[in-house]
Structure formats: C-alpha cells, structure tokens
Amino acid sequence: MNPAIYLLYIGIIWPQVFCWVSIIERNDTERALLNIPDDRCYDPYYINGTIPIGKKQQIPNMCAIVICGADLNMDVHGCGTKRVKGCIVVPGDPSLPHPTCCHKVICDENKTYSSLQTL
C-alpha cells in the first residue's frame, strides 16, 4: 500500500459497524512533474485524474467517492453499515451513484434502513 493513503476500518474498533474512509495526501513533487494546477486535486489511485477544489466524484466500479479539499488532500468515502440483531445486510449496487449504491439493512417487511441512517 502506498504510504500516502491512510485507511480507517471502523469495523476493527466497533465490530458491528462496517465502513471505511481514506485520505490521499497531496504529493507536491508529483503535482509539479505533471503540471497540476493549484486549484485542483490529483488522484493517481482511484480516478487517475484531477478534481476541482470542493468537488466530489464517484470512483468507477466502486460505491465510493473522492472529495477534493481546500488543502489539496483528497478524502475518499465508502459506505457504512451497522449490523443489527434480527436484520440482514443486502449488498448495494456499485453501478448506482453514491450513496444510493450502499448496502441496505432490512429488519422486516416494514423497515428498511439505508447505510447512512442511524439504527
């Protein structure tokens, strides 16, 4: 794994919660070599391109997005799901836009939770 990417797997801390985030630190040497403008982030890992500051873009074939920060670092956000006793987790559809593509928690025929809701 590249040392510029830090992953936080929440499932390690709280075993019933599954989600992930990462940070892609800006690399000034790479930015200079590629002549990346100062108003754009560069992501060589997920989208292999640039994104304007403050904008987000879905990662192809993944249910996750990259967001360009004002510091030119990029946040990568996946989905979160909480396991609930008596409920099942239905896999999401990565072809849909984030966060619609995230997993769903289904407890009975009357309750369906998206992965973004607090259970």
N, C-alpha and C positions, 0 to 999 in steps of 0.2 A: 504494500500500500504506500502511496506517495505520502511523505510526512506533512504535506500542505493540507491534507484532508483529515479532519477530525470527526469521528463518528461517535454519537452517543446513543447507545441502545438502552432505552428506558427499561426494557424487559429484564435487564440484569439487576436493576435497582428494585423495581416493583414487578415481580414475576407474572402478574396477571395483566400487565399493560404492555402492548406491543406497538412501538412506533420508532422512528429514527429521524435524526437531523444531522446535518454535517455543515462544515464551513470550509470553503475553498479560499485560502488566503491569497491575496494578490501577490503576484510574482513580478517585481519591477524589472528584473533582468529580461524575463520572457516578454513582458509588455514592450520594452524598448526594442528588442530584436524584431518583434512583429509589428512595431509601429502602431500600437493600440492607442486610440485617443483617450484623453484624460476624463472624458465624460461617459466611458463605457467600461464594464467589467469584462474580463476574458475568462471563459470556461473551457479548458482543454480536455475535460474529462467526460462530461455528460452531453453537452450540445456542440462542443468543439467550435465555439464562435463567441461573439460579443453580444452583450445586452446593455441597453442604456441604464444609467443610474435610476433606481427607483422602480424599474420594470421587472416583471417576472415572466418566465417562460416554462412551459411544460417540457419535461425530459422525454424524448421519444421512447416509446415502448415501455414506459415506467409510469407508475402512478405517483409522480413526484414533480416538484417544480424547483427551479433555481431563481433566486431573487438577488438583484444587484444592489448592494448597499452603497451609501454615500462614501464609505471608506475604500471602495472598490474591492472589498471582500464579497464573496457570494455565499448566501445561505441556501442550503438545499433542504427541502421539507418533504418528507414522505407522509404516510398515513399513520394514525394511531387507532388502536382498538383495545377496548377493555374486555377481558373475559368475565362473564357473569354466570354464576351458577344457574343451571337450568336453561341457558341460552346457547345458541350456536353462532359461530362466526362464518359468514358466507363470503368467499373471496370476491374482491372487487374486479372490475373490468378495466385493465390498463389502457384500453382504446378510448375510454371516455375522458373528458377533461378533469383535472384535479379541482376540487376534492370529490367530485361525483364518482370517480373511479375507485375510491377507497372501499375497504371491506365494510360489510353491514353486520350488525349484531341483531339476531332475531330471537325473541324470547317466547312469543306465542303468536297466534294469528292476528292479534290486535296491536302488538307492539313491534316496531322495527326501529332500530337506532342507527344513525349514520356514525361513522367512526369519529366525527367531530363533536358529537354530543356527549355530555357528561351523564353517566348512568348512575 
